[in-house]
């Protein structure tokens, strides 16, 4: 099965987003301190959804036909 590496980063400064929840193909992983979540999935088309307390949700669609690494750029929430 192909390996999918999802790297979640801040869209403005590129810093990693730890503890983000990443959903892909019915699977869920939490990003590590480097903003990385790893999945092993059959080949196919997948929607990637990223959520977290400090970020706005983000979705993207990919085709997984071989090992792939993608970066998902997210916007941090700001509280006043």
PDB file with SEQRES, HELIX, SHEET and CRYST1 records, atoms N, CA, C and O in Angstrom:
SEQRES   1 A   80  UNK UNK UNK UNK UNK UNK UNK UNK UNK UNK UNK UNK UNK          
SEQRES   2 A   80  UNK UNK UNK UNK UNK UNK UNK UNK UNK UNK UNK UNK UNK          
SEQRES   3 A   80  UNK UNK UNK UNK UNK UNK UNK UNK UNK UNK UNK UNK UNK          
SEQRES   4 A   80  UNK UNK UNK UNK UNK UNK UNK UNK UNK UNK UNK UNK UNK          
SEQRES   5 A   80  UNK UNK UNK UNK UNK UNK UNK UNK UNK UNK UNK UNK UNK          
SEQRES   6 A   80  UNK UNK UNK UNK UNK UNK UNK UNK UNK UNK UNK UNK UNK          
SEQRES   7 A   80  UNK UNK                                                      
SHEET    1 AA1 4 UNK A  27  UNK A  30  0                                        
SHEET    2 AA1 4 UNK A  21  UNK A  24 -1                                        
SHEET    3 AA1 4 UNK A  44  UNK A  52 -1                                        
SHEET    4 AA1 4 UNK A  55  UNK A  64 -1                                        
SHEET    1 AA2 3 UNK A  36  UNK A  41  0                                        
SHEET    2 AA2 3 UNK A   2  UNK A  10 -1                                        
SHEET    3 AA2 3 UNK A  68  UNK A  74  1                                        
CRYST1    1.000    1.000    1.000  90.00  90.00  90.00 P 1           1          
ATOM      1  N   UNK A   1       0.833  -1.184   0.000  1.00  0.00           N  
ATOM      2  CA  UNK A   1       0.000   0.000   0.000  1.00  0.00           C  
ATOM      3  C   UNK A   1       0.876   1.244   0.000  1.00  0.00           C  
ATOM      4  O   UNK A   1       1.913   1.289   0.662  1.00  0.00           O  
ATOM      5  N   UNK A   2       0.449   2.246  -0.747  1.00  0.00           N  
ATOM      6  CA  UNK A   2       1.216   3.494  -0.754  1.00  0.00           C  
ATOM      7  C   UNK A   2       1.178   4.195   0.604  1.00  0.00           C  
ATOM      8  O   UNK A   2       0.214   4.089   1.362  1.00  0.00           O  
ATOM      9  N   UNK A   3       2.254   4.908   0.873  1.00  0.00           N  
ATOM     10  CA  UNK A   3       2.364   5.699   2.102  1.00  0.00           C  
ATOM     11  C   UNK A   3       2.056   7.154   1.767  1.00  0.00           C  
ATOM     12  O   UNK A   3       2.582   7.704   0.799  1.00  0.00           O  
ATOM     13  N   UNK A   4       1.201   7.769   2.577  1.00  0.00           N  
ATOM     14  CA  UNK A   4       0.869   9.184   2.428  1.00  0.00           C  
ATOM     15  C   UNK A   4       1.377   9.922   3.661  1.00  0.00           C  
ATOM     16  O   UNK A   4       0.992   9.609   4.787  1.00  0.00           O  
ATOM     17  N   UNK A   5       2.248  10.905   3.435  1.00  0.00           N  
ATOM     18  CA  UNK A   5       2.757  11.744   4.514  1.00  0.00           C  
ATOM     19  C   UNK A   5       2.105  13.113   4.370  1.00  0.00           C  
ATOM     20  O   UNK A   5       2.260  13.784   3.349  1.00  0.00           O  
ATOM     21  N   UNK A   6       1.370  13.519   5.412  1.00  0.00           N  
ATOM     22  CA  UNK A   6       0.695  14.816   5.409  1.00  0.00           C  
ATOM     23  C   UNK A   6       1.433  15.726   6.392  1.00  0.00           C  
ATOM     24  O   UNK A   6       1.540  15.426   7.581  1.00  0.00           O  
ATOM     25  N   UNK A   7       1.936  16.837   5.868  1.00  0.00           N  
ATOM     26  CA  UNK A   7       2.655  17.814   6.689  1.00  0.00           C  
ATOM     27  C   UNK A   7       1.763  19.043   6.813  1.00  0.00           C  
ATOM     28  O   UNK A   7       1.459  19.689   5.811  1.00  0.00           O  
ATOM     29  N   UNK A   8       1.342  19.371   8.030  1.00  0.00           N  
ATOM     30  CA  UNK A   8       0.438  20.490   8.273  1.00  0.00           C  
ATOM     31  C   UNK A   8       1.262  21.663   8.798  1.00  0.00           C  
ATOM     32  O   UNK A   8       1.953  21.555   9.811  1.00  0.00           O  
ATOM     33  N   UNK A   9       1.171  22.800   8.076  1.00  0.00           N  
ATOM     34  CA  UNK A   9       1.959  23.973   8.441  1.00  0.00           C  
ATOM     35  C   UNK A   9       1.097  25.232   8.426  1.00  0.00           C  
ATOM     36  O   UNK A   9       0.044  25.279   7.790  1.00  0.00           O  
ATOM     37  N   UNK A  10       1.572  26.253   9.145  1.00  0.00           N  
ATOM     38  CA  UNK A  10       0.940  27.570   9.146  1.00  0.00           C  
ATOM     39  C   UNK A  10       1.139  28.200   7.770  1.00  0.00           C  
ATOM     40  O   UNK A  10       2.250  28.212   7.242  1.00  0.00           O  
ATOM     41  N   UNK A  11       0.059  28.723   7.192  1.00  0.00           N  
ATOM     42  CA  UNK A  11       0.146  29.271   5.836  1.00  0.00           C  
ATOM     43  C   UNK A  11       0.988  30.538   5.751  1.00  0.00           C  
ATOM     44  O   UNK A  11       1.462  30.889   4.671  1.00  0.00           O  
ATOM     45  N   UNK A  12       1.181  31.229   6.871  1.00  0.00           N  
ATOM     46  CA  UNK A  12       1.924  32.487   6.834  1.00  0.00           C  
ATOM     47  C   UNK A  12       3.415  32.321   7.074  1.00  0.00           C  
ATOM     48  O   UNK A  12       4.228  32.894   6.348  1.00  0.00           O  
ATOM     49  N   UNK A  13       3.785  31.540   8.091  1.00  0.00           N  
ATOM     50  CA  UNK A  13       5.214  31.440   8.399  1.00  0.00           C  
ATOM     51  C   UNK A  13       5.806  30.048   8.168  1.00  0.00           C  
ATOM     52  O   UNK A  13       7.006  29.848   8.350  1.00  0.00           O  
ATOM     53  N   UNK A  14       4.962  29.080   7.764  1.00  0.00           N  
ATOM     54  CA  UNK A  14       5.460  27.744   7.455  1.00  0.00           C  
ATOM     55  C   UNK A  14       5.794  26.891   8.657  1.00  0.00           C  
ATOM     56  O   UNK A  14       6.337  25.797   8.507  1.00  0.00           O  
ATOM     57  N   UNK A  15       5.476  27.376   9.863  1.00  0.00           N  
ATOM     58  CA  UNK A  15       5.788  26.592  11.058  1.00  0.00           C  
ATOM     59  C   UNK A  15       4.863  25.375  11.165  1.00  0.00           C  
ATOM     60  O   UNK A  15       3.701  25.449  10.764  1.00  0.00           O  
ATOM     61  N   UNK A  16       5.364  24.261  11.698  1.00  0.00           N  
ATOM     62  CA  UNK A  16       4.552  23.048  11.804  1.00  0.00           C  
ATOM     63  C   UNK A  16       3.406  23.236  12.804  1.00  0.00           C  
ATOM     64  O   UNK A  16       3.518  23.998  13.764  1.00  0.00           O  
ATOM     65  N   UNK A  17       2.313  22.531  12.556  1.00  0.00           N  
ATOM     66  CA  UNK A  17       1.145  22.559  13.439  1.00  0.00           C  
ATOM     67  C   UNK A  17       1.040  21.198  14.130  1.00  0.00           C  
ATOM     68  O   UNK A  17       0.545  20.242  13.533  1.00  0.00           O  
ATOM     69  N   UNK A  18       1.496  21.101  15.376  1.00  0.00           N  
ATOM     70  CA  UNK A  18       1.363  19.829  16.105  1.00  0.00           C  
ATOM     71  C   UNK A  18      -0.070  19.642  16.603  1.00  0.00           C  
ATOM     72  O   UNK A  18      -0.818  20.607  16.757  1.00  0.00           O  
ATOM     73  N   UNK A  19      -0.436  18.396  16.850  1.00  0.00           N  
ATOM     74  CA  UNK A  19      -1.735  18.031  17.428  1.00  0.00           C  
ATOM     75  C   UNK A  19      -2.937  18.366  16.549  1.00  0.00           C  
ATOM     76  O   UNK A  19      -4.056  18.459  17.054  1.00  0.00           O  
ATOM     77  N   UNK A  20      -2.730  18.548  15.259  1.00  0.00           N  
ATOM     78  CA  UNK A  20      -3.853  18.716  14.337  1.00  0.00           C  
ATOM     79  C   UNK A  20      -4.441  17.325  14.057  1.00  0.00           C  
ATOM     80  O   UNK A  20      -3.721  16.326  14.049  1.00  0.00           O  
ATOM     81  N   UNK A  21      -5.733  17.279  13.833  1.00  0.00           N  
ATOM     82  CA  UNK A  21      -6.409  16.017  13.516  1.00  0.00           C  
ATOM     83  C   UNK A  21      -6.538  15.931  12.001  1.00  0.00           C  
ATOM     84  O   UNK A  21      -7.088  16.828  11.362  1.00  0.00           O  
ATOM     85  N   UNK A  22      -6.025  14.844  11.434  1.00  0.00           N  
ATOM     86  CA  UNK A  22      -6.046  14.650   9.986  1.00  0.00           C  
ATOM     87  C   UNK A  22      -6.889  13.421   9.671  1.00  0.00           C  
ATOM     88  O   UNK A  22      -6.628  12.331  10.179  1.00  0.00           O  
ATOM     89  N   UNK A  23      -7.906  13.606   8.827  1.00  0.00           N  
ATOM     90  CA  UNK A  23      -8.787  12.513   8.393  1.00  0.00           C  
ATOM     91  C   UNK A  23      -8.515  12.218   6.927  1.00  0.00           C  
ATOM     92  O   UNK A  23      -8.504  13.126   6.096  1.00  0.00           O  
ATOM     93  N   UNK A  24      -8.295  10.944   6.609  1.00  0.00           N  
ATOM     94  CA  UNK A  24      -8.105  10.512   5.220  1.00  0.00           C  
ATOM     95  C   UNK A  24      -8.712   9.119   5.069  1.00  0.00           C  
ATOM     96  O   UNK A  24      -8.340   8.203   5.802  1.00  0.00           O  
ATOM     97  N   UNK A  25      -9.627   8.952   4.142  1.00  0.00           N  
ATOM     98  CA  UNK A  25     -10.165   7.627   3.838  1.00  0.00           C  
ATOM     99  C   UNK A  25     -10.713   6.873   5.037  1.00  0.00           C  
ATOM    100  O   UNK A  25     -10.522   5.661   5.143  1.00  0.00           O  
ATOM    101  N   UNK A  26     -11.387   7.564   5.938  1.00  0.00           N  
ATOM    102  CA  UNK A  26     -11.946   6.907   7.111  1.00  0.00           C  
ATOM    103  C   UNK A  26     -10.947   6.664   8.228  1.00  0.00           C  
ATOM    104  O   UNK A  26     -11.301   6.120   9.274  1.00  0.00           O  
ATOM    105  N   UNK A  27      -9.702   7.063   8.014  1.00  0.00           N  
ATOM    106  CA  UNK A  27      -8.655   6.925   9.035  1.00  0.00           C  
ATOM    107  C   UNK A  27      -8.401   8.284   9.678  1.00  0.00           C  
ATOM    108  O   UNK A  27      -8.627   9.326   9.062  1.00  0.00           O  
ATOM    109  N   UNK A  28      -7.928   8.261  10.925  1.00  0.00           N  
ATOM    110  CA  UNK A  28      -7.624   9.497  11.641  1.00  0.00           C  
ATOM    111  C   UNK A  28      -6.252   9.378  12.288  1.00  0.00           C  
ATOM    112  O   UNK A  28      -5.930   8.363  12.905  1.00  0.00           O  
ATOM    113  N   UNK A  29      -5.454  10.418  12.142  1.00  0.00           N  
ATOM    114  CA  UNK A  29      -4.156  10.506  12.795  1.00  0.00           C  
ATOM    115  C   UNK A  29      -3.999  11.910  13.363  1.00  0.00           C  
ATOM    116  O   UNK A  29      -4.624  12.858  12.889  1.00  0.00           O  
ATOM    117  N   UNK A  30      -3.161  12.029  14.379  1.00  0.00           N  
ATOM    118  CA  UNK A  30      -2.835  13.312  14.987  1.00  0.00           C  
ATOM    119  C   UNK A  30      -1.413  13.672  14.577  1.00  0.00           C  
ATOM    120  O   UNK A  30      -0.514  12.833  14.638  1.00  0.00           O  
ATOM    121  N   UNK A  31      -1.207  14.917  14.160  1.00  0.00           N  
ATOM    122  CA  UNK A  31       0.143  15.307  13.752  1.00  0.00           C  
ATOM    123  C   UNK A  31       1.087  15.326  14.955  1.00  0.00           C  
ATOM    124  O   UNK A  31       0.696  15.650  16.077  1.00  0.00           O  
ATOM    125  N   UNK A  32       2.333  14.970  14.683  1.00  0.00           N  
ATOM    126  CA  UNK A  32       3.361  14.978  15.720  1.00  0.00           C  
ATOM    127  C   UNK A  32       3.895  16.400  15.911  1.00  0.00           C  
ATOM    128  O   UNK A  32       3.346  17.345  15.345  1.00  0.00           O  
ATOM    129  N   UNK A  33       4.943  16.557  16.692  1.00  0.00           N  
ATOM    130  CA  UNK A  33       5.468  17.898  16.983  1.00  0.00           C  
ATOM    131  C   UNK A  33       6.019  18.591  15.739  1.00  0.00           C  
ATOM    132  O   UNK A  33       6.201  19.808  15.729  1.00  0.00           O  
ATOM    133  N   UNK A  34       6.283  17.807  14.685  1.00  0.00           N  
ATOM    134  CA  UNK A  34       6.758  18.371  13.415  1.00  0.00           C  
ATOM    135  C   UNK A  34       5.624  18.628  12.433  1.00  0.00           C  
ATOM    136  O   UNK A  34       5.867  18.989  11.282  1.00  0.00           O  
ATOM    137  N   UNK A  35       4.374  18.441  12.886  1.00  0.00           N  
ATOM    138  CA  UNK A  35       3.209  18.667  12.030  1.00  0.00           C  
ATOM    139  C   UNK A  35       2.966  17.563  11.027  1.00  0.00           C  
ATOM    140  O   UNK A  35       2.324  17.794  10.002  1.00  0.00           O  
ATOM    141  N   UNK A  36       3.465  16.360  11.297  1.00  0.00           N  
ATOM    142  CA  UNK A  36       3.395  15.254  10.337  1.00  0.00           C  
ATOM    143  C   UNK A  36       2.448  14.152  10.809  1.00  0.00           C  
ATOM    144  O   UNK A  36       2.463  13.758  11.975  1.00  0.00           O  
ATOM    145  N   UNK A  37       1.624  13.665   9.880  1.00  0.00           N  
ATOM    146  CA  UNK A  37       0.778  12.489  10.102  1.00  0.00           C  
ATOM    147  C   UNK A  37       1.016  11.541   8.929  1.00  0.00           C  
ATOM    148  O   UNK A  37       1.114  11.985   7.785  1.00  0.00           O  
ATOM    149  N   UNK A  38       1.110  10.237   9.204  1.00  0.00           N  
ATOM    150  CA  UNK A  38       1.426   9.244   8.168  1.00  0.00           C  
ATOM    151  C   UNK A  38       0.298   8.229   8.062  1.00  0.00           C  
ATOM    152  O   UNK A  38      -0.208   7.730   9.068  1.00  0.00           O  
ATOM    153  N   UNK A  39      -0.087   7.934   6.820  1.00  0.00           N  
ATOM    154  CA  UNK A  39      -1.146   6.966   6.523  1.00  0.00           C  
ATOM    155  C   UNK A  39      -0.625   5.944   5.524  1.00  0.00           C  
ATOM    156  O   UNK A  39       0.239   6.251   4.702  1.00  0.00           O  
ATOM    157  N   UNK A  40      -1.159   4.721   5.600  1.00  0.00           N  
ATOM    158  CA  UNK A  40      -0.914   3.673   4.600  1.00  0.00           C  
ATOM    159  C   UNK A  40      -2.279   3.304   4.047  1.00  0.00           C  
ATOM    160  O   UNK A  40      -3.118   2.751   4.757  1.00  0.00           O  
ATOM    161  N   UNK A  41      -2.498   3.617   2.755  1.00  0.00           N  
ATOM    162  CA  UNK A  41      -3.829   3.492   2.165  1.00  0.00           C  
ATOM    163  C   UNK A  41      -3.752   2.823   0.797  1.00  0.00           C  
ATOM    164  O   UNK A  41      -2.727   2.903   0.120  1.00  0.00           O  
ATOM    165  N   UNK A  42      -4.835   2.165   0.390  1.00  0.00           N  
ATOM    166  CA  UNK A  42      -4.878   1.645  -0.973  1.00  0.00           C  
ATOM    167  C   UNK A  42      -4.844   2.789  -1.991  1.00  0.00           C  
ATOM    168  O   UNK A  42      -5.191   3.925  -1.666  1.00  0.00           O  
ATOM    169  N   UNK A  43      -4.434   2.489  -3.196  1.00  0.00           N  
ATOM    170  CA  UNK A  43      -4.452   3.493  -4.258  1.00  0.00           C  
ATOM    171  C   UNK A  43      -5.881   3.988  -4.447  1.00  0.00           C  
ATOM    172  O   UNK A  43      -6.839   3.227  -4.309  1.00  0.00           O  
ATOM    173  N   UNK A  44      -6.010   5.279  -4.767  1.00  0.00           N  
ATOM    174  CA  UNK A  44      -7.336   5.846  -4.998  1.00  0.00           C  
ATOM    175  C   UNK A  44      -7.340   7.349  -4.802  1.00  0.00           C  
ATOM    176  O   UNK A  44      -6.306   7.973  -4.567  1.00  0.00           O  
ATOM    177  N   UNK A  45      -8.540   7.911  -4.908  1.00  0.00           N  
ATOM    178  CA  UNK A  45      -8.736   9.339  -4.677  1.00  0.00           C  
ATOM    179  C   UNK A  45      -9.244   9.526  -3.254  1.00  0.00           C  
ATOM    180  O   UNK A  45     -10.122   8.794  -2.797  1.00  0.00           O  
ATOM    181  N   UNK A  46      -8.684  10.512  -2.557  1.00  0.00           N  
ATOM    182  CA  UNK A  46      -9.032  10.740  -1.155  1.00  0.00           C  
ATOM    183  C   UNK A  46      -9.242  12.215  -0.872  1.00  0.00           C  
ATOM    184  O   UNK A  46      -8.593  13.083  -1.456  1.00  0.00           O  
ATOM    185  N   UNK A  47     -10.170  12.474   0.045  1.00  0.00           N  
ATOM    186  CA  UNK A  47     -10.304  13.811   0.600  1.00  0.00           C  
ATOM    187  C   UNK A  47      -9.502  13.837   1.895  1.00  0.00           C  
ATOM    188  O   UNK A  47      -9.642  12.954   2.741  1.00  0.00           O  
ATOM    189  N   UNK A  48      -8.674  14.842   2.037  1.00  0.00           N  
ATOM    190  CA  UNK A  48      -7.913  15.048   3.272  1.00  0.00           C  
ATOM    191  C   UNK A  48      -8.582  16.202   4.004  1.00  0.00           C  
ATOM    192  O   UNK A  48      -8.788  17.274   3.436  1.00  0.00           O  
ATOM    193  N   UNK A  49      -8.917  15.975   5.262  1.00  0.00           N  
ATOM    194  CA  UNK A  49      -9.495  17.026   6.081  1.00  0.00           C  
ATOM    195  C   UNK A  49      -8.617  17.221   7.311  1.00  0.00           C  
ATOM    196  O   UNK A  49      -8.255  16.263   7.995  1.00  0.00           O  
ATOM    197  N   UNK A  50      -8.286  18.481   7.576  1.00  0.00           N  
ATOM    198  CA  UNK A  50      -7.447  18.815   8.726  1.00  0.00           C  
ATOM    199  C   UNK A  50      -8.246  19.732   9.647  1.00  0.00           C  
ATOM    200  O   UNK A  50      -8.834  20.720   9.208  1.00  0.00           O  
ATOM    201  N   UNK A  51      -8.255  19.381  10.941  1.00  0.00           N  
ATOM    202  CA  UNK A  51      -8.966  20.176  11.952  1.00  0.00           C  
ATOM    203  C   UNK A  51      -8.078  20.337  13.175  1.00  0.00           C  
ATOM    204  O   UNK A  51      -7.094  19.617  13.349  1.00  0.00           O  
ATOM    205  N   UNK A  52      -8.438  21.282  14.009  1.00  0.00           N  
ATOM    206  CA  UNK A  52      -7.718  21.458  15.257  1.00  0.00           C  
ATOM    207  C   UNK A  52      -8.240  22.656  16.019  1.00  0.00           C  
ATOM    208  O   UNK A  52      -8.930  23.506  15.458  1.00  0.00           O  
ATOM    209  N   UNK A  53      -7.911  22.724  17.296  1.00  0.00           N  
ATOM    210  CA  UNK A  53      -8.392  23.825  18.129  1.00  0.00           C  
ATOM    211  C   UNK A  53      -7.811  25.167  17.717  1.00  0.00           C  
ATOM    212  O   UNK A  53      -8.484  26.190  17.841  1.00  0.00           O  
ATOM    213  N   UNK A  54      -6.581  25.184  17.233  1.00  0.00           N  
ATOM    214  CA  UNK A  54      -5.943  26.462  16.929  1.00  0.00           C  
ATOM    215  C   UNK A  54      -5.959  26.810  15.436  1.00  0.00           C  
ATOM    216  O   UNK A  54      -5.364  27.808  15.029  1.00  0.00           O  
ATOM    217  N   UNK A  55      -6.637  25.991  14.616  1.00  0.00           N  
ATOM    218  CA  UNK A  55      -6.658  26.240  13.168  1.00  0.00           C  
ATOM    219  C   UNK A  55      -8.074  26.173  12.625  1.00  0.00           C  
ATOM    220  O   UNK A  55      -8.951  25.540  13.213  1.00  0.00           O  
ATOM    221  N   UNK A  56      -8.285  26.833  11.492  1.00  0.00           N  
ATOM    222  CA  UNK A  56      -9.537  26.693  10.766  1.00  0.00           C  
ATOM    223  C   UNK A  56      -9.479  25.394   9.966  1.00  0.00           C  
ATOM    224  O   UNK A  56      -8.416  25.034   9.458  1.00  0.00           O  
ATOM    225  N   UNK A  57     -10.606  24.682   9.844  1.00  0.00           N  
ATOM    226  CA  UNK A  57     -10.610  23.428   9.075  1.00  0.00           C  
ATOM    227  C   UNK A  57     -10.194  23.662   7.625  1.00  0.00           C  
ATOM    228  O   UNK A  57     -10.434  24.727   7.057  1.00  0.00           O  
ATOM    229  N   UNK A  58      -9.575  22.657   7.048  1.00  0.00           N  
ATOM    230  CA  UNK A  58      -9.140  22.732   5.649  1.00  0.00           C  
ATOM    231  C   UNK A  58      -9.345  21.377   4.998  1.00  0.00           C  
ATOM    232  O   UNK A  58      -9.082  20.345   5.616  1.00  0.00           O  
ATOM    233  N   UNK A  59      -9.815  21.368   3.745  1.00  0.00           N  
ATOM    234  CA  UNK A  59      -9.999  20.133   2.986  1.00  0.00           C  
ATOM    235  C   UNK A  59      -9.284  20.256   1.646  1.00  0.00           C  
ATOM    236  O   UNK A  59      -9.192  21.336   1.065  1.00  0.00           O  
ATOM    237  N   UNK A  60      -8.788  19.131   1.180  1.00  0.00           N  
ATOM    238  CA  UNK A  60      -8.190  19.060  -0.143  1.00  0.00           C  
ATOM    239  C   UNK A  60      -8.370  17.635  -0.664  1.00  0.00           C  
ATOM    240  O   UNK A  60      -8.578  16.706   0.116  1.00  0.00           O  
ATOM    241  N   UNK A  61      -8.291  17.467  -1.972  1.00  0.00           N  
ATOM    242  CA  UNK A  61      -8.454  16.144  -2.590  1.00  0.00           C  
ATOM    243  C   UNK A  61      -7.160  15.779  -3.303  1.00  0.00           C  
ATOM    244  O   UNK A  61      -6.545  16.606  -3.977  1.00  0.00           O  
ATOM    245  N   UNK A  62      -6.757  14.508  -3.137  1.00  0.00           N  
ATOM    246  CA  UNK A  62      -5.550  14.021  -3.799  1.00  0.00           C  
ATOM    247  C   UNK A  62      -5.842  12.682  -4.477  1.00  0.00           C  
ATOM    248  O   UNK A  62      -6.814  12.004  -4.144  1.00  0.00           O  
ATOM    249  N   UNK A  63      -4.998  12.319  -5.421  1.00  0.00           N  
ATOM    250  CA  UNK A  63      -4.993  10.979  -5.997  1.00  0.00           C  
ATOM    251  C   UNK A  63      -3.726  10.303  -5.488  1.00  0.00           C  
ATOM    252  O   UNK A  63      -2.616  10.793  -5.693  1.00  0.00           O  
ATOM    253  N   UNK A  64      -3.914   9.167  -4.821  1.00  0.00           N  
ATOM    254  CA  UNK A  64      -2.791   8.417  -4.258  1.00  0.00           C  
ATOM    255  C   UNK A  64      -2.549   7.194  -5.132  1.00  0.00           C  
ATOM    256  O   UNK A  64      -3.303   6.223  -5.077  1.00  0.00           O  
ATOM    257  N   UNK A  65      -1.486   7.247  -5.943  1.00  0.00           N  
ATOM    258  CA  UNK A  65      -1.176   6.113  -6.808  1.00  0.00           C  
ATOM    259  C   UNK A  65       0.226   5.566  -6.550  1.00  0.00           C  
ATOM    260  O   UNK A  65       0.635   4.570  -7.147  1.00  0.00           O  
ATOM    261  N   UNK A  66       0.957   6.232  -5.649  1.00  0.00           N  
ATOM    262  CA  UNK A  66       2.291   5.812  -5.204  1.00  0.00           C  
ATOM    263  C   UNK A  66       2.581   6.576  -3.912  1.00  0.00           C  
ATOM    264  O   UNK A  66       1.788   7.429  -3.514  1.00  0.00           O  
ATOM    265  N   UNK A  67       3.699   6.284  -3.255  1.00  0.00           N  
ATOM    266  CA  UNK A  67       4.043   7.022  -2.051  1.00  0.00           C  
ATOM    267  C   UNK A  67       4.017   8.519  -2.360  1.00  0.00           C  
ATOM    268  O   UNK A  67       4.499   8.965  -3.401  1.00  0.00           O  
ATOM    269  N   UNK A  68       3.447   9.275  -1.434  1.00  0.00           N  
ATOM    270  CA  UNK A  68       3.282  10.705  -1.691  1.00  0.00           C  
ATOM    271  C   UNK A  68       3.419  11.477  -0.390  1.00  0.00           C  
ATOM    272  O   UNK A  68       3.001  11.013   0.671  1.00  0.00           O  
ATOM    273  N   UNK A  69       4.005  12.655  -0.485  1.00  0.00           N  
ATOM    274  CA  UNK A  69       4.072  13.586   0.637  1.00  0.00           C  
ATOM    275  C   UNK A  69       3.419  14.883   0.187  1.00  0.00           C  
ATOM    276  O   UNK A  69       3.726  15.402  -0.886  1.00  0.00           O  
ATOM    277  N   UNK A  70       2.518  15.403   1.014  1.00  0.00           N  
ATOM    278  CA  UNK A  70       1.870  16.662   0.675  1.00  0.00           C  
ATOM    279  C   UNK A  70       1.950  17.602   1.872  1.00  0.00           C  
ATOM    280  O   UNK A  70       2.069  17.170   3.019  1.00  0.00           O  
ATOM    281  N   UNK A  71       1.883  18.880   1.580  1.00  0.00           N  
ATOM    282  CA  UNK A  71       1.838  19.905   2.618  1.00  0.00           C  
ATOM    283  C   UNK A  71       0.476  20.569   2.571  1.00  0.00           C  
ATOM    284  O   UNK A  71       0.026  21.008   1.513  1.00  0.00           O  
ATOM    285  N   UNK A  72      -0.182  20.642   3.727  1.00  0.00           N  
ATOM    286  CA  UNK A  72      -1.460  21.333   3.848  1.00  0.00           C  
ATOM    287  C   UNK A  72      -1.206  22.601   4.651  1.00  0.00           C  
ATOM    288  O   UNK A  72      -0.807  22.549   5.814  1.00  0.00           O  
ATOM    289  N   UNK A  73      -1.444  23.737   4.011  1.00  0.00           N  
ATOM    290  CA  UNK A  73      -1.241  25.031   4.666  1.00  0.00           C  
ATOM    291  C   UNK A  73      -2.558  25.477   5.287  1.00  0.00           C  
ATOM    292  O   UNK A  73      -3.578  25.566   4.604  1.00  0.00           O  
ATOM    293  N   UNK A  74      -2.528  25.756   6.588  1.00  0.00           N  
ATOM    294  CA  UNK A  74      -3.746  26.105   7.328  1.00  0.00           C  
ATOM    295  C   UNK A  74      -3.606  27.489   7.954  1.00  0.00           C  
ATOM    296  O   UNK A  74      -2.505  28.015   8.118  1.00  0.00           O  
ATOM    297  N   UNK A  75      -4.763  28.060   8.299  1.00  0.00           N  
ATOM    298  CA  UNK A  75      -4.801  29.367   8.940  1.00  0.00           C  
ATOM    299  C   UNK A  75      -5.052  29.180  10.432  1.00  0.00           C  
ATOM    300  O   UNK A  75      -5.993  28.497  10.835  1.00  0.00           O  
ATOM    301  N   UNK A  76      -4.199  29.795  11.241  1.00  0.00           N  
ATOM    302  CA  UNK A  76      -4.399  29.734  12.697  1.00  0.00           C  
ATOM    303  C   UNK A  76      -5.548  30.650  13.093  1.00  0.00           C  
ATOM    304  O   UNK A  76      -5.755  31.711  12.505  1.00  0.00           O  
ATOM    305  N   UNK A  77      -6.284  30.215  14.100  1.00  0.00           N  
ATOM    306  CA  UNK A  77      -7.348  31.050  14.655  1.00  0.00           C  
ATOM    307  C   UNK A  77      -6.702  32.127  15.538  1.00  0.00           C  
ATOM    308  O   UNK A  77      -5.662  31.903  16.156  1.00  0.00           O  
ATOM    309  N   UNK A  78      -7.330  33.270  15.578  1.00  0.00           N  
ATOM    310  CA  UNK A  78      -6.874  34.325  16.484  1.00  0.00           C  
ATOM    311  C   UNK A  78      -8.006  34.655  17.433  1.00  0.00           C  
ATOM    312  O   UNK A  78      -9.163  34.775  17.027  1.00  0.00           O  
ATOM    313  N   UNK A  79      -7.669  34.797  18.672  1.00  0.00           N  
ATOM    314  CA  UNK A  79      -8.671  35.131  19.689  1.00  0.00           C  
ATOM    315  C   UNK A  79      -8.395  36.533  20.180  1.00  0.00           C  
ATOM    316  O   UNK A  79      -7.246  36.940  20.352  1.00  0.00           O  
ATOM    317  N   UNK A  80      -9.480  37.267  20.402  1.00  0.00           N  
ATOM    318  CA  UNK A  80      -9.335  38.641  20.907  1.00  0.00           C  
ATOM    319  C   UNK A  80      -9.771  38.691  22.349  1.00  0.00           C  
ATOM    320  O   UNK A  80      -9.730  39.753  22.970  1.00  0.00           O  
TER     321      UNK A  80                                                      
END                                                                             
